[in-house]
Amino acid sequence: MNSPATSAAASASSSASSALTGPAEPAEPHIESLSAITLATRDMPRAVLFYEALGFPIKFGGSQEAFTSFAFGGSYLNLIVDTRAPVNWWGRVIIYVSDVDALYRKALAAGLKPSLQPSDAPWGERYFHITDPDGHELSFARPLR
């Protein structure tokens, strides 16, 4: 353990070194994680029913609100009422799940219509796609390894 005198000497040495070399360059910022994605909906009750049928847990809002947030695995999928919805195809949200085939069966049992059956992809994932009522494409996937 360092004594206060040793710590003070180390601090003074570090300050002297900084004075000779100049201030340290700030670290380059980097992307850490995706916190949330927000999708537009014209019809919040219909959209909430869709996401709840797939098992998304509501954290905030609900079918009668203008903004709803579903929380899972440290991330959020948000819905916001917006008169510009539905959208034309813009891309897809990829969500990892514990069991692709079980979620596919759950979607079918809820009367939802995935666009394809679960498949093994050459990039190493098992996945299927489904489109929400506002035209947002979702992919549910799991690494094959």
QUIWOPE-V6947 format. One line per field, one symbol per residue. ss: DSSP state (A for helix, B for strand, O for the rest). psi: psi as a letter, one per 20 degrees, with the letter a starting at -180 (. if undefined). A space follows every 50 residues. Layout:
ss = ???
psi = ???
This chain:
ss = OOOAAAAAAAAAAAAAAAAAAOOOOOOOOOOOOOOBBBBBBOOAAAAAAA AAAOOOOBBBOOOOOOBBBBBBOOBBBBBBBOOOOOOOOOOBBBBBOOOA AAAAAAAAAOOOOOOOOOBBOOOOBBBBBBBOOOOOBBBBBBBOO
psi = pqrhggggggggghhhghhhirqqpqqpqqpgrogqppqqqhnggggggg hhhijppphqbahjripqppppkjrqoqppppiiqrqrpibqpppprhog hghghggghjjqnqiqqpqpqijkqprqqqprijjppqpprpqh.
